[in-house]
Amino acid sequence: MLKVGLTGGIGAGKSEVSRLLVSYGAVLIDADRIAREVVEPGTPGLAAVVEAFGTEILTEGGTLDRPKLGSIVFADTDRLATLNAIVHPLVGARSAELESEAGPDDVVVHDVPLLTENGLAPLYDLVVVVDASPETQLDRLVRLRGMAEPEARARMAAQATRAQRRAVADLVIDNDGPLEALEPQVRKVWTELTRRAASDDRPTR
């Protein structure tokens, strides 16, 4: 099994890279999706978040109001740290459980937005970074996701810098260009991942 950490800044296009890798045969473990699962209604995770932040972060239906919570934590690093301390251990445990179900010859891609920020690179055989300039990230967040520019800038500022992400990368995918320029790069990375999985050629961290 080759364990790959996939990361990139918000708006860099990491989700599209994940989708392509799965289409080639990767086993995907999506930390964002798991992070939503562990705070679904009735879970200990949601109960802990409500205890820390109050019932105002719930919708009328009792689910987590993610935009409301996001507006709180991305404006306050201490509160963001509080949220991370609740959610990250739950995500880690579920990720390990899913990884244990993969086959010995699989390429397992962990899609982890905060890999750099949380010093998680040593957990993986290889780290792939999806890279885009801050200008490209901001444009995508505002134009494609409909975020207000101040919110987009706050979310970008809460993450690692471009240089910090690239510093932990074994492989970098440049996604500053159009979508059609992305697929050949991802295909090349997949070829390299499968080669390393077959030869057990992995960086020493």
Summary of the structure (lengths in Angstrom):
residues: 205
radius of gyration: 17.4
end to end distance: 17.0
largest distance: 53.2
contacts: 613
relative contact order: 0.22
helix: 55%
strand: 14%
